Amino acid sequence: MSASGGDSYTWSPANSLDNPNTSNPIATPNQTTIYSVTIRENTCNESATLSTKLTVLPIPNILAASSNDITCKQPSSQLSALGAQDYSWSPASGLDNSSAANPVASPDVSTVYTVTGKDANGCVNSDTVSVNVDYDKNTLYELPNAFTPNGDGLNDCFGIKYWGQIDELEFSIYNRWGQRVFFTTNSSACWDGIFNGKMQNPGAFVYVIKAKTACGNIDRKGVVTLIR
């Protein structure tokens, strides 16, 4: 702020000014404030009081998000930021464009990204988003240890349809006598507990899976329990 035409100046309120007795104090109010300044002229001993309004604009509400964590199935994550006009992401490593609102992140390790946004008024704020990196394929290709083929629509079929892209597959299930009761090369297929037209008795069955996936080859053996 600035005033002129006098020999001395008194600004108020003074609590948000660096020097209320100068012609051009620096104001740092927390909210919109009306300041008044009394200007005195010593030769004729005259004074006048003027006022000015200083508007404090709100800081932008920056929201950062990521589409997914990083795995061998999904080696990149789409970041996004809202609430500003210009953006700057940090750290820039692992990003295809650190100045974009929606860069693609491909970090080698789990990373917390900070995005700083500036709106049309030059006001600045920031937000953070975490992108976790986990290349352990064993945590991605899990299977339940039991299923209940009772027709209620819940856990009625035992299979790997949620594993995602499968390029090659050999999926076998055996009963306790070593008889194969199910086999498929189709990742969308699953076993409904029926063999030779008959529902199998409750009990433990052994599965053997050999699959070529987006994360490499999977060789897995385990036991699933049929419950009715």
Secondary structure, DSSP 8 states (H G I E B T S, - for coil): ----SSSEEEEES-TTBS-TTSSS--B--SS-EEEEEEEEETTTTEEEEEEEEE--------EEEES--B-SS---EEEEEES-SEEEEES-TTBS-TTSSS-EE--SS-EEEEEEEE-TTS-EEEEEEEE-B---GGGTS---SEE--SSSSSS-SEE-GGG--EEEEEEEEE-TTS-EEEEES-TT-EE-SEETTEE--SEEEEEEEEEEETTEEEEEEEEEEE--
